[in-house]
Amino acid sequence: MNISKVVENIEDLLKQAEIIGIGSTRKVYRFEGIVIKTFLHPLGYVQSKNEYEMYKSLERQGLDKHIAPILFLSEKYVVQPFYEQLPLHNHCSYDIDLENDPRMMEDLKTAIEVIDLELDGFDFKDSGNYGLNEEGHLVLIDYGMTKKLYEEQWVPLAEAGTLPQIRLEKCRVCNLEKELRMYGENDTDNRCVTCGKDY
């Protein structure tokens, strides 16, 4: 898909796109072979900007093969290629064994080390941060949250109830134990996104 056409028609594409994910700062839509992430909070833009800079750094080192590239970035959207999502276990993400998972390629292990040690990244075990390419190998698709951003901005906003924390609880509508987006200790709306909690 031509990226300039995507950018030119991004609002129309979003109306046709399927929602495939929602995090604390970004909402993810799929349209054919691309994903468009919109920002639910300014930290979503910061996170995406970090990804752009990290990707460029890894590309210069030849470590970008299993990292989702940033095709377009603005203050409203980020566009990346679509990679097949990893299946959930009991409606939840899970930890990936970075050393022994057969889908993990050596260059991705090295890229993760660089992100961790040189680029201040973290949270590499969460299966929700990965997709699968056509060969069935892991691709890192969500990697812009740095330790500094997390500690200095995300945690205080989550503790204040401004940003949601993900808690494993039973949804009061579908009655399934799922990862719920909870906004601080006083949030009593125990519904999953599928059952309508979407803010």
N, C-alpha and C positions, 0 to 999 in steps of 0.2 A: 504494500500500500504506500502511495506517495505521501511522504510526511508533510509536504507543503499543502497538499489537498486536505489532509487531516486537520492541520492547523487552521486553514481557511474555513472549514466547515465544522469546527469542533463542537459548537453549541447544538447543531442539528444531529451530529453523531451521538452526542450524549443522550438525546431524546430517544434514539433507537437502541442505545447500548444496554447491555444486561449488567446489573449490579452483581459483582462477584466477591466483594469483600469490603469490610469497614474496619478501620483501626481507631486509635484514639485521636488521630489528627488528620487522617486522609480517608477518602471513600474511593473505591476502585470499581471502574466500569470496564467491560470488555465489548469491543466492536471488532468483529472478525479477528484479524491477527494482531491487534494492538490492545493495550490497556491505557485508559485515561484515568489518572488519579486527580481528584479534586480535593481541595484543602478545606477541612472542617475547622481548622484553627491555624493562625500564622505559623505555628511550629511545624505544620505540614510542609509549608514552603521551605522553611529552614532545613528540614530533613531532606527534602528533594534536592535542594541546592547542594547539601553535603554529598548526596549520592552522585550528582553530576561531577563534582570535584574529585570524589574518590574514584569514580569510573575513569576519568581522564588520567589520573595518576596511575591506576592499574593498567590502563591501555598503553601508556608510555613504557611500562615495564613488561609488556607482553603477557599480562596476567588477567586479561579481560574476557577470555573465551567463555567462561562459565559465570559471568557477571552480567545481569540485565543492563543493557545500555540505556542511557537517557537520550531519547530521540528529539525531545522538545521540552523546554521548561519555561514557564512564565510564572507570574505571581498568582495565577489562578489554577494552572494545570501542569501536570507532567505527563508525558507520553512515553511508553516503553513497549517493546514487543511483548506479546502474550506468551506465557509459558504455562503448560498444564499444571494445575494446582495439585499439590500432594493430598491424597485422601486423608480425611480426619479419622481419628480413632475415637469411637464413642462420642462423636460430635465435637471433638476438641483437638487442638494442635498438641504436639508432643515433642520431646527432645530427640534430636537426631544424633546418632553415634558418629561424630565427625571422623573418627579414626577408622572405623570398621564398616561403615555403610558402603556397599559395593557401587552405589551410584555417585559417590564422591570421588572426583578426579584429583590427581596430585596438584594440578595447577590451581584448582579451587582451594585446596588446603593451603597452598602458599599464599594465594590472594587473601584468604581469611587472616593468616598470620600478619600480613602487611597491614590490613585494615585494623587489626587489633593493636599491633605494636607501634605502627607509624601514623595511623590516621584516626586513632582514638575511638574506633568502632567497637561494638560489643553485641551480645545477644545473638550468637551464631548457631545455637542449638535448636532454636524454635523452628519447627517444621513449617510454620506459617510464613517464614521468611524465604522459602525456597519454592521453585517450580521445577518442572522436568522439561528438558529439550527433546528433540525428535529422537535422539539416541537413547533416551531414558536416563541421562545424566542430570545431576542436580545443578541448578542455576540459582545463584543468589539474586533474589528479586527485591528484597527490602533490606537496606543496609545503611541508611543515612542517619540513624540515631546514634550520636556519639555519647561517650561517657559523660562529657562535660554538659552537653545539651540535656541529657537525661537527669543528671543530678541537680543542675542549677535551675532548669526551667520546667521540665516535665514533672518531676516528683512534686515540687510545691504546687503546681496547678492541679495535679491529680489529688493531692491531699486536701486541697481546697474544694474539690468537687467540680472544678471547671473542665477538666479532662477526665474521661472515664478510665477506670482501672478494670481489667478483665478478671472476673471472678467465676469460679466453677460452682454453679448453683443450679437448682431445678427451676426451669421456666414455669411460671404459674399458669400459662395458657396451654402449651403443648405437653407439659409435665415431664419433659426430658431434661436430664442433667446436661447443661451446656455451658460454654463460656459466655457470660453475660457482661454487658457494658454497664458498669455501675459508677455513678457520679457521687463519690464521697459517701460517708457513713450514713447520711440521712436519706439516701436514695432508696426508696422502697418499691420501685417499679421493676419487679423481678420478671421481666419478659425478655426473650431473646430477640434478635434483629428480625428473624423470620416471622415472629409473632407481632411485630409492629414497633419495637423500641428502636428508634432510628433518629437520634439527635446527638 
